[in-house]
């Protein structure tokens, strides 16, 4: 019998159906205030996924909270895209330098 050594706990590696079954037991003993955040962290899923799965189980979640979460996720995605674009622009500006000048300088410094 082979022994498997996984780096993450079993509940973080669960797929949808088994996660929903385990969530019922987890829900009964969850002590926190923000159930979406707790579910997301415990089962290592996205917060929107946590909302959907908690609704499937039957947990009532306020629609204003869901809209706020969606706006927040869009803002994070937008900021990430802007940061990536800025980084790409900086990379391209460094590549626009004339390569011949650098080679002449290097060649000239070696000869001296």
N, C-alpha and C positions, 0 to 999 in steps of 0.2 A: 504494500500500500504506500503510495507516494504522498509525502507531506508537502503541501503547498505553503509557501511563505508569501503572503500578500502584504503589501505595504500599507494599504488603507483598510479600515474596518469594513465588515461585510455590508452594513447598512448604507455605506457610501457607494458601494458597487452595485446596488440593487437596480433592477430594471423596473419599468412602470407598474406592472401588476403586483409583483412581490412587494414593491414599495408601498402600494396602496394598502395591502394587507397588514404590513408592519406598521403603517401609519396609524391605524386604529388603536393599537396597543400603545404606541408612542404618545398619541393624543391624550389618552387617559392619565398619563403621568407627567405631562408637560407642565412645568411650574411657571413659565415665563408669561409676559404680557403680550408680546407681539408674536402671534402664532405663525404668521407667514415667514418672518425672519428666522424663527426657530426651526421651522420645517425645512427651509432653504439651507440652513447651515447644517442641520443634522443629517439630512439625506443628500447633501451636496448637489442641489439642483438650483436652477435659476429661479428668482423670486416669482416671475410670471408663471413658471411651471408649478411652483408651490401653490399659487393661488388656484390654478386650474384643478390640481389634484385635491386640494382641500375642499373645493366646491363639489367634486365628485363624491368625496366621503360624506359630505353633508354639512360642512362647517359654513355658517353664514359669514360672508365677507362683504363689507360695505363697498358699494360701487364707486363711491368717491375715492376710497383708498386705492382701488384698482386703477382708476383714471390718473391719480397722482403718481402711482408707480409707473404707469406707461409713459407719462410725461418725463419722469425722472430718467427712465431708461433711454428715451429718445435724446435727452439732453446729454447724457453720458456718451452715447454713440456719436453724436454730433461733435462733441469736444474731442473725442478720440480721432475722428476723421480729420478735424482741423489740425490737430497736433501732427498727424501723419503727413498731411499736405505740407505743413510748415517744414517738417523735417526733410521731405523730398525736395522742396524748394531750396533749402540750405545745401543739400547734397549736390544739386545741379549747379548752384552758383560756384561751388568749389571746383567742379569739373570744367567750368567755362574758362579757367585760366589757360593761357597759352602754354602748351607743353614744351615748345621749343626753347622758351626762355629758361625754363627749369633745367633742361638738358644742357644748355650752354653754360649755365651757372655751375652745374655739377661737373661738367667736363673741364671748365676753366679752373675750378678749385682743385681738381685732382692734379692738373699739370703744374701748379705752382708749388 
